[in-house]
Amino acid sequence: MTIAVGQQAPDFELEASGGQRVKLSDYRGKHVVLYFYPKDMTPTCTTQACDFRDRSADYADAGAVILGISTDPASRHDKFIAKHELPFLLLADEDHQVAEQYDVWKLKKMYGKEYMGIERSTFVIDKDGVLVKEWRKVRIKNHIDEVLAFVREEL
């Protein structure tokens, strides 16, 4: 099953930074900005995380929670959070089951090699757990502001 706008977002439970377990349904009653990214500590993923960090207060004011997901283990997320002072949780989807549910686990190519990995994507889930907006194949420039504008204007 893959997710589509207008449908209930599939619930999941993953290990989060700090050793806690988090369910998407824990955030019912709040808007959730769920972003999938390929790997901690890489240049583009760091830029994306820091952009979300820098606007996190604006997201909170708009009633939204930010959650990041990659296939990195929670221990690596802890280092990434500490290094960049990220004020939101990062979730470890090591077996990529959640990435598959959201149809972001894709065949990728780099330098002539093919491999499976996360396609950078962002989803907005409303207070009732319904997917209301998605961005796939995300380019970082202005993306965080575009998502924030959607949260402020549409929700």
FIZADREN-878644 format. One line per 8 residues: their letters; for each residue x, y, z of N, C-alpha, C, O. Coordinates in pm, 1 decimal, padded with zeros to 6 digits. Layout:
BEGIN
A> X Y Z X Y Z X Y Z X Y Z ~ ... $
END
This chain:
BEGIN
MTIAVGQQ> 00084.0 -00119.2 00000.0 00000.0 00000.0 00000.0 00087.7 00124.5 00000.0 00184.8 00132.5 00075.2 ~ 00054.1 00219.6 -00082.8 00121.6 00348.2 -00079.0 00020.4 00454.1 -00039.4 -00100.6 00435.4 -00051.1 ~ 00072.1 00562.8 00006.4 -00012.5 00669.8 00058.6 -00050.1 00766.8 -00053.0 00024.7 00784.2 -00149.2 ~ -00166.8 00829.7 -00039.2 -00211.0 00930.3 -00135.8 -00275.6 01045.6 -00060.0 -00333.1 01026.4 00047.1 ~ -00265.6 01164.7 -00116.3 -00327.9 01281.9 -00056.4 -00476.9 01255.6 -00038.3 -00543.0 01203.1 -00127.9 ~ -00529.0 01292.8 00078.3 -00669.2 01271.7 00111.1 -00695.0 01143.9 00188.2 -00805.1 01123.0 00239.1 ~ -00594.4 01057.9 00197.3 -00607.9 00932.6 00271.8 -00548.1 00945.8 00411.2 -00465.0 01032.5 00437.8 ~ -00592.9 00857.3 00498.4 -00534.1 00847.7 00631.3 -00387.5 00806.2 00616.3 -00355.9 00710.8 00545.2 $
APDFELEA> -00300.0 00878.4 00683.3 -00157.9 00843.1 00679.5 -00137.9 00713.6 00758.2 -00191.7 00700.0 00868.1 ~ -00062.3 00619.1 00704.7 -00042.0 00494.8 00778.8 00034.6 00521.5 00908.1 00135.5 00592.0 00909.1 ~ -00015.4 00464.0 01016.1 00052.3 00479.5 01144.5 00177.8 00393.1 01143.2 00185.4 00293.4 01071.4 ~ 00273.5 00431.8 01221.8 00397.0 00355.4 01235.1 00453.9 00381.6 01372.8 00415.4 00476.7 01440.9 ~ 00545.7 00296.3 01412.4 00621.1 00315.8 01535.7 00767.9 00292.5 01503.6 00805.1 00188.3 01449.5 ~ 00851.6 00391.4 01537.7 00994.4 00382.4 01511.7 01072.7 00429.3 01633.6 01022.0 00503.7 01717.5 ~ 01197.7 00383.8 01641.1 01286.9 00434.9 01743.5 01328.5 00575.5 01704.3 01359.8 00603.6 01588.6 ~ 01328.1 00663.1 01804.1 01363.9 00803.0 01779.5 01496.3 00835.3 01845.7 01547.7 00759.2 01927.8 $
SGGQRVKL> 01550.2 00950.6 01807.7 01667.6 01001.4 01875.8 01634.9 01009.7 02025.2 01520.5 01034.5 02063.1 ~ 01733.8 00989.2 02107.3 01711.3 00991.7 02251.3 01661.3 00859.6 02306.3 01636.0 00849.0 02426.3 ~ 01646.0 00757.4 02220.9 01608.7 00624.5 02267.1 01460.5 00599.8 02285.4 01422.0 00489.1 02323.2 ~ 01375.9 00697.9 02260.3 01232.6 00676.1 02278.1 01170.8 00612.0 02154.5 01229.8 00613.8 02046.5 ~ 01053.7 00556.5 02171.0 00977.2 00501.5 02059.3 00865.2 00600.2 02029.2 00801.2 00652.7 02120.3 ~ 00842.4 00624.7 01902.6 00744.9 00724.5 01860.9 00648.5 00662.8 01761.1 00688.7 00591.2 01669.3 ~ 00519.5 00692.2 01780.9 00416.4 00654.0 01684.8 00364.9 00781.0 01618.7 00355.0 00885.5 01683.0 ~ 00332.5 00772.0 01491.1 00271.8 00885.6 01424.9 00143.7 00925.5 01496.8 00115.2 01044.4 01511.6 $
SDYRGKHV> 00066.4 00827.3 01541.5 -00061.0 00855.8 01608.7 -00043.0 00929.6 01741.8 -00139.8 00983.7 01795.2 ~ 00079.2 00932.7 01796.0 00106.3 01011.7 01916.9 00081.6 01159.7 01892.9 00062.9 01235.8 01987.9 ~ 00081.4 01200.9 01767.4 00071.4 01342.1 01731.7 -00066.5 01383.1 01680.1 -00081.4 01490.7 01622.2 ~ -00168.1 01297.4 01700.8 -00303.9 01336.2 01663.5 -00338.9 01463.7 01739.2 -00304.4 01479.5 01856.3 ~ -00407.0 01552.6 01671.6 -00439.7 01682.2 01730.8 -00339.1 01790.1 01693.8 -00359.2 01907.6 01724.5 ~ -00229.9 01749.7 01627.0 -00129.4 01844.4 01578.6 -00103.2 01815.6 01431.3 -00120.3 01703.3 01383.9 ~ -00061.6 01919.0 01360.8 -00016.6 01898.3 01223.7 00124.4 01841.3 01230.0 00204.1 01880.5 01315.2 ~ 00154.6 01749.7 01140.5 00287.5 01687.8 01137.0 00351.6 01713.1 01001.2 00292.6 01686.1 00896.6 $
VLYFYPKD> 00473.1 01765.5 01005.3 00555.5 01776.8 00886.1 00654.6 01661.9 00895.0 00746.2 01662.8 00977.1 ~ 00634.4 01563.8 00809.4 00713.9 01441.9 00809.6 00805.3 01446.9 00688.7 00759.6 01444.8 00574.4 ~ 00935.3 01453.5 00715.4 01026.5 01459.9 00601.4 01121.5 01341.7 00601.5 01177.5 01304.3 00704.6 ~ 01138.3 01284.2 00483.9 01228.4 01171.7 00462.1 01354.1 01225.9 00394.5 01346.7 01305.4 00300.8 ~ 01467.9 01181.8 00443.1 01594.6 01227.8 00387.0 01691.1 01110.2 00380.8 01677.4 01015.5 00458.2 ~ 01789.1 01114.6 00289.8 01874.9 00998.0 00268.4 01970.3 00962.6 00382.3 01977.6 00845.6 00419.8 ~ 02044.2 01059.3 00439.3 02150.7 01018.9 00531.4 02196.2 01135.2 00617.9 02215.9 01246.9 00570.1 ~ 02212.5 01105.9 00748.0 02268.4 01203.7 00842.1 02409.9 01242.5 00799.6 02482.0 01163.8 00738.3 $
MTPTCTTQ> 02447.3 01365.0 00833.4 02584.2 01415.8 00819.2 02628.9 01438.3 00675.2 02747.0 01464.1 00652.0 ~ 02539.7 01429.6 00579.0 02577.8 01459.6 00441.3 02541.3 01605.8 00413.0 02453.2 01660.8 00479.1 ~ 02606.8 01668.4 00317.0 02587.2 01812.8 00298.2 02442.2 01856.9 00275.1 02394.1 01947.9 00342.8 ~ 02373.2 01794.4 00181.8 02236.9 01838.6 00151.4 02141.0 01806.6 00265.5 02053.1 01886.9 00297.1 ~ 02157.2 01690.8 00326.9 02070.4 01653.9 00439.0 02095.3 01744.9 00559.2 02002.1 01777.3 00632.8 ~ 02219.2 01785.6 00579.0 02251.2 01878.5 00687.3 02187.7 02014.3 00659.5 02131.1 02075.8 00749.9 ~ 02196.4 02061.1 00536.5 02133.4 02188.5 00500.4 01984.0 02183.0 00526.3 01926.8 02276.0 00583.1 ~ 01920.9 02074.2 00485.0 01776.9 02059.4 00504.3 01741.5 02059.6 00652.4 01650.6 02131.4 00694.1 $
ACDFRDRS> 01811.9 01980.5 00732.0 01783.6 01972.5 00874.8 01804.2 02108.6 00942.2 01724.1 02149.1 01026.4 ~ 01910.3 02177.9 00905.5 01938.0 02308.8 00965.6 01835.7 02413.2 00921.0 01802.0 02503.0 00998.1 ~ 01786.4 02402.8 00798.9 01679.3 02492.5 00754.2 01552.7 02469.0 00836.5 01488.1 02564.8 00879.2 ~ 01516.9 02343.5 00859.0 01402.4 02314.7 00945.9 01429.8 02365.9 01087.7 01341.1 02423.6 01150.7 ~ 01550.7 02345.5 01137.7 01587.9 02394.4 01271.1 01567.1 02545.7 01280.5 01508.6 02595.4 01376.7 ~ 01615.1 02617.1 01180.6 01609.8 02762.9 01184.2 01467.4 02816.9 01177.6 01442.4 02929.5 01220.6 ~ 01375.2 02739.8 01125.3 01235.0 02783.0 01116.0 01144.5 02704.9 01212.0 01022.3 02718.4 01206.0 ~ 01203.3 02623.7 01300.2 01122.6 02536.3 01386.7 01026.0 02614.1 01475.4 00914.8 02567.2 01499.7 $
ADYADAGA> 01065.0 02731.0 01524.3 00973.6 02811.2 01606.9 00853.0 02856.5 01524.9 00741.2 02861.0 01576.3 ~ 00875.0 02890.0 01398.1 00764.3 02929.6 01310.7 00669.1 02812.9 01287.0 00547.4 02831.2 01283.8 ~ 00724.3 02693.9 01270.4 00639.4 02574.9 01254.9 00558.6 02550.5 01381.9 00439.3 02521.0 01375.4 ~ 00623.6 02562.7 01497.1 00554.1 02542.9 01624.9 00441.9 02645.7 01640.5 00332.5 02611.7 01685.5 ~ 00468.4 02770.5 01603.8 00365.3 02874.8 01611.6 00246.9 02843.0 01521.3 00133.8 02882.1 01550.1 ~ 00273.0 02772.3 01412.6 00166.6 02732.4 01319.5 00099.2 02601.9 01363.4 00010.6 02551.5 01294.4 ~ 00140.7 02548.0 01476.7 00079.5 02425.8 01528.9 00130.3 02297.7 01466.6 00061.6 02195.6 01469.2 ~ 00250.8 02302.1 01410.2 00305.3 02184.4 01342.2 00427.3 02129.2 01414.6 00508.2 02203.5 01470.1 $
VILGISTD> 00438.2 01997.8 01412.4 00551.5 01924.5 01466.4 00634.5 01875.3 01348.2 00579.3 01829.6 01248.1 ~ 00765.8 01884.6 01359.5 00855.9 01835.9 01255.5 00913.6 01702.0 01299.4 00961.8 01688.7 01411.9 ~ 00909.0 01603.5 01211.7 00971.5 01473.3 01233.6 01051.2 01437.2 01109.0 00998.7 01443.3 00997.9 ~ 01177.3 01399.8 01126.5 01260.4 01355.6 01016.0 01280.7 01205.5 01020.6 01290.9 01147.8 01128.8 ~ 01286.8 01141.3 00904.9 01306.5 00996.2 00897.3 01415.5 00964.4 00795.8 01414.9 01015.3 00683.7 ~ 01509.0 00879.3 00837.4 01605.4 00819.7 00745.1 01630.1 00676.7 00790.1 01576.5 00632.2 00891.6 ~ 01711.5 00605.2 00714.1 01742.0 00467.0 00750.8 01861.1 00458.2 00846.3 01902.3 00348.5 00883.8 ~ 01916.3 00572.4 00885.6 02025.5 00571.4 00983.3 01974.7 00523.0 01118.6 01857.7 00543.1 01151.1 $
PASRHDKF> 02061.3 00459.2 01198.6 02021.1 00417.1 01333.4 02003.6 00537.8 01426.0 02059.9 00644.5 01401.4 ~ 01926.3 00520.1 01531.0 01898.7 00628.7 01625.1 02027.1 00684.2 01686.5 02034.1 00803.8 01714.9 ~ 02128.2 00600.9 01707.6 02253.6 00649.5 01765.9 02321.0 00751.3 01673.1 02381.8 00847.4 01720.4 ~ 02310.6 00730.9 01543.8 02366.8 00828.3 01448.3 02282.2 00955.7 01448.3 02335.4 01066.2 01437.3 ~ 02150.4 00939.7 01460.7 02062.3 01056.8 01471.9 02102.0 01141.7 01593.3 02104.3 01264.6 01585.7 ~ 02133.0 01075.3 01704.9 02171.5 01148.8 01826.4 02293.3 01237.3 01800.1 02297.6 01352.0 01844.5 ~ 02391.1 01184.8 01728.8 02511.8 01262.5 01696.7 02478.7 01378.3 01603.3 02530.2 01488.9 01620.4 ~ 02393.3 01353.4 01505.2 02352.6 01454.9 01409.5 02279.4 01569.0 01481.3 02305.0 01686.6 01455.7 $
IAKHELPF> 02188.5 01532.1 01570.8 02112.7 01631.3 01648.1 02206.2 01714.4 01735.2 02195.6 01837.0 01739.5 ~ 02297.5 01647.4 01804.4 02389.6 01718.3 01893.5 02479.8 01813.1 01814.9 02501.7 01927.0 01856.4 ~ 02531.3 01767.2 01703.4 02624.2 01848.4 01624.2 02557.6 01974.0 01569.3 02620.9 02079.3 01561.0 ~ 02429.9 01963.7 01531.6 02362.1 02074.8 01464.9 02249.9 02136.7 01549.2 02174.7 02221.3 01500.8 ~ 02239.4 02094.0 01674.9 02140.0 02148.9 01768.7 01999.2 02146.4 01710.1 01929.2 02247.6 01708.0 ~ 01960.0 02030.4 01663.2 01827.9 02015.3 01602.5 01722.5 02000.3 01712.5 01737.7 01916.1 01800.9 ~ 01616.0 02080.7 01708.2 01515.0 02077.9 01814.7 01397.2 01984.7 01788.5 01293.2 01997.7 01853.1 ~ 01411.4 01891.8 01695.7 01303.1 01799.2 01663.2 01358.5 01657.7 01657.5 01479.5 01636.7 01650.1 $
LLLADEDH> 01267.4 01561.3 01661.1 01306.2 01420.9 01661.2 01341.7 01372.3 01520.9 01283.0 01413.7 01421.0 ~ 01439.2 01283.6 01518.0 01472.5 01208.8 01397.9 01442.1 01062.6 01425.7 01477.1 01010.9 01531.8 ~ 01378.0 00996.5 01332.4 01332.1 00859.5 01350.9 01412.7 00763.7 01264.1 01447.4 00794.8 01150.2 ~ 01441.7 00646.7 01320.4 01525.4 00546.0 01254.3 01438.1 00441.2 01186.3 01371.7 00361.5 01252.7 ~ 01438.9 00442.0 01054.9 01364.4 00345.7 00974.0 01465.8 00252.0 00907.9 01476.4 00246.1 00785.4 ~ 01540.2 00178.7 00991.7 01653.1 00099.9 00943.6 01613.9 -00007.5 00842.6 01692.5 -00040.0 00753.6 ~ 01494.4 -00062.6 00855.1 01451.3 -00166.0 00760.6 01367.0 -00107.5 00646.7 01310.5 -00181.9 00566.6 ~ 01358.9 00024.2 00639.9 01290.4 00103.6 00536.8 01144.2 00066.4 00514.9 01090.5 00090.3 00406.8 $
QVAEQYDV> 01079.0 00008.5 00615.1 00937.7 -00026.9 00599.9 00848.4 00096.4 00587.8 00756.0 00098.7 00506.5 ~ 00876.2 00199.0 00668.6 00795.4 00321.0 00662.0 00823.5 00393.9 00529.9 00731.2 00445.0 00466.4 ~ 00949.4 00398.7 00489.1 00983.8 00459.7 00360.6 00907.9 00390.8 00246.8 00864.5 00456.8 00152.4 ~ 00892.2 00261.2 00255.4 00817.0 00188.7 00153.5 00668.5 00224.1 00159.4 00604.5 00240.3 00055.5 ~ 00613.2 00236.3 00281.0 00472.3 00274.2 00294.3 00445.1 00410.0 00229.9 00339.2 00431.4 00170.8 ~ 00540.3 00500.5 00241.7 00524.4 00635.1 00186.9 00579.7 00645.9 00044.9 00586.0 00754.7 -00012.3 ~ 00619.6 00532.1 -00010.9 00668.0 00522.4 -00149.0 00785.5 00617.0 -00175.8 00790.7 00684.3 -00278.8 ~ 00879.4 00620.5 -00081.1 01000.5 00701.7 -00099.5 01125.7 00614.4 -00104.6 01236.3 00667.0 -00117.5 $
WKLKKMYG> 01110.8 00482.9 -00094.6 01223.1 00389.1 -00107.4 01235.9 00357.1 -00255.6 01154.6 00283.3 -00311.2 ~ 01338.7 00413.0 -00319.3 01347.8 00410.9 -00464.6 01483.9 00362.1 -00512.8 01582.8 00366.4 -00439.5 ~ 01486.8 00316.0 -00636.9 01611.9 00285.5 -00704.9 01676.3 00418.0 -00742.3 01614.1 00502.6 -00806.7 ~ 01801.5 00435.3 -00701.3 01874.1 00558.9 -00728.4 02000.6 00525.9 -00806.1 02048.4 00412.5 -00804.8 ~ 02053.4 00626.5 -00873.4 02176.3 00609.0 -00949.9 02272.2 00721.8 -00915.7 02233.8 00838.6 -00909.5 ~ 02400.3 00683.9 -00893.2 02503.7 00783.3 -00871.5 02634.9 00728.2 -00924.2 02674.7 00616.3 -00892.0 ~ 02700.3 00807.5 -01004.6 02828.5 00768.9 -01063.3 02820.3 00633.3 -01132.3 02913.7 00553.4 -01124.6 ~ 02708.7 00607.5 -01199.6 02692.0 00484.9 -01275.7 02651.7 00363.4 -01194.4 02632.9 00255.4 -01250.4 $
KEYMGIER> 02638.1 00379.1 -01062.6 02597.8 00266.8 -00978.1 02452.0 00283.2 -00937.7 02404.3 00394.4 -00914.8 ~ 02382.7 00170.9 -00929.5 02243.8 00170.2 -00885.4 02235.4 00115.4 -00744.2 02307.5 00022.6 -00707.7 ~ 02146.9 00173.9 -00665.8 02126.5 00129.1 -00527.9 01988.9 00175.6 -00481.7 01929.5 00265.7 -00541.0 ~ 01939.9 00114.5 -00377.6 01811.8 00154.9 -00319.4 01837.9 00256.5 -00209.2 01933.3 00244.0 -00132.4 ~ 01751.9 00357.0 -00202.9 01766.4 00458.8 -00099.7 01642.4 00545.5 -00091.8 01547.9 00528.9 -00168.8 ~ 01644.4 00638.6 00003.1 01531.0 00728.5 00024.2 01536.4 00843.3 -00075.8 01639.7 00907.6 -00094.6 ~ 01422.3 00866.5 -00138.8 01404.5 00983.3 -00224.2 01353.6 01096.5 -00133.8 01248.4 01084.4 -00070.9 ~ 01429.0 01205.3 -00128.3 01395.7 01317.1 -00039.9 01252.1 01363.5 -00065.5 01217.9 01404.1 -00176.6 $
STFVIDKD> 01168.9 01356.9 00038.0 01026.4 01387.3 00025.0 00974.7 01445.6 00155.5 01029.0 01418.4 00262.6 ~ 00869.1 01526.1 00145.6 00806.1 01585.6 00263.3 00655.5 01566.2 00253.3 00596.0 01579.3 00146.3 ~ 00595.3 01534.7 00368.1 00451.4 01512.9 00377.0 00395.4 01597.8 00489.8 00457.6 01610.8 00595.2 ~ 00277.6 01655.8 00467.7 00206.9 01726.2 00574.1 00083.0 01644.5 00606.8 00002.5 01611.3 00519.8 ~ 00070.3 01613.2 00735.5 -00041.2 01533.0 00786.2 -00119.9 01621.4 00881.2 -00062.1 01683.7 00970.3 ~ -00251.6 01627.5 00863.0 -00332.0 01718.6 00945.1 -00361.4 01660.3 01083.1 -00319.0 01549.5 01115.9 ~ -00433.3 01736.0 01161.6 -00461.7 01699.1 01300.9 -00538.3 01567.4 01314.3 -00533.4 01502.0 01418.5 ~ -00609.1 01529.4 01207.7 -00686.2 01404.8 01209.2 -00609.7 01286.8 01151.6 -00663.6 01176.6 01141.3 $
GVLVKEWR> -00484.3 01309.4 01114.1 -00402.8 01201.1 01060.5 -00418.2 01179.0 00911.7 -00381.7 01072.7 00861.4 ~ -00471.3 01276.5 00839.8 -00492.0 01265.3 00695.7 -00378.3 01336.9 00622.7 -00341.5 01448.9 00658.0 ~ -00323.6 01271.6 00521.3 -00221.4 01334.4 00438.5 -00287.7 01444.1 00355.3 -00380.5 01417.5 00278.9 ~ -00239.4 01567.9 00370.9 -00301.0 01679.3 00299.8 -00210.1 01739.7 00192.3 -00257.5 01812.9 00105.5 ~ -00079.4 01709.4 00197.7 00011.6 01763.8 00096.8 00137.2 01679.1 00094.0 00181.7 01628.2 00196.8 ~ 00194.8 01664.4 -00026.8 00321.6 01593.4 -00039.6 00410.5 01664.5 -00140.3 00363.6 01723.1 -00237.9 ~ 00537.9 01657.5 -00114.0 00640.6 01704.5 -00206.5 00735.5 01587.9 -00226.1 00788.1 01533.8 -00128.8 ~ 00757.7 01549.1 -00348.8 00848.2 01439.0 -00380.2 00965.0 01492.8 -00462.5 00954.7 01597.4 -00526.5 $
KVRIKNHI> 01075.2 01419.8 -00459.7 01196.9 01463.6 -00529.3 01230.5 01608.1 -00491.5 01252.8 01693.3 -00577.5 ~ 01233.3 01632.7 -00362.1 01250.2 01767.1 -00308.0 01386.7 01825.8 -00343.7 01489.6 01758.9 -00334.7 ~ 01384.3 01950.4 -00383.7 01503.9 02034.0 -00396.0 01502.2 02125.5 -00274.2 01397.1 02179.4 -00239.3 ~ 01615.3 02143.6 -00209.9 01621.4 02211.2 -00081.0 01590.9 02360.5 -00088.7 01522.8 02413.7 -00001.0 ~ 01639.4 02428.0 -00190.4 01625.2 02573.0 -00197.0 01478.1 02613.9 -00186.0 01395.4 02572.6 -00267.4 ~ 01446.3 02694.7 -00085.5 01312.4 02749.9 -00057.5 01209.7 02645.5 -00013.8 01093.9 02680.2 00009.8 ~ 01248.9 02519.8 -00002.7 01151.6 02415.4 00030.3 01090.9 02435.2 00168.8 00969.3 02424.6 00184.4 ~ 01172.3 02463.4 00268.5 01123.7 02474.7 00405.2 01023.2 02589.4 00415.2 00922.5 02577.5 00485.0 $
DEVLAFVR> 01049.6 02699.9 00346.2 00956.2 02813.4 00345.6 00826.9 02778.6 00272.8 00719.1 02822.2 00313.3 ~ 00836.9 02700.6 00166.3 00717.6 02658.6 00092.2 00628.2 02570.1 00179.0 00506.1 02585.7 00179.0 ~ 00688.8 02477.8 00252.2 00611.8 02390.6 00341.0 00547.6 02473.5 00451.7 00430.2 02454.5 00483.1 ~ 00623.7 02565.1 00510.7 00570.5 02650.6 00617.3 00453.5 02733.8 00565.5 00351.9 02746.3 00633.9 ~ 00465.9 02789.8 00447.6 00355.5 02868.4 00389.3 00230.1 02782.9 00374.6 00119.4 02829.1 00402.3 ~ 00247.4 02658.7 00331.2 00132.5 02569.0 00319.5 00068.0 02546.0 00455.6 -00054.0 02555.0 00469.2 ~ 00148.8 02516.6 00555.1 00096.8 02489.8 00690.4 00020.9 02611.0 00742.0 -00087.5 02597.4 00798.7 ~ 00077.1 02728.4 00722.6 00012.7 02851.9 00772.5 -00116.8 02884.6 00697.5 -00215.7 02924.5 00759.1 $
EEL> -00116.5 02868.0 00566.4 -00228.0 02914.7 00484.7 -00338.1 02811.8 00465.5 -00454.9 02848.1 00452.2 ~ -00302.8 02685.3 00464.0 -00400.5 02582.8 00427.7 -00457.3 02505.1 00546.7 -00562.1 02441.6 00535.2 ~ -00388.3 02510.0 00660.5 -00434.1 02428.6 00773.7 -00492.3 02513.8 00885.7 -00535.2 02460.4 00988.0 $
END
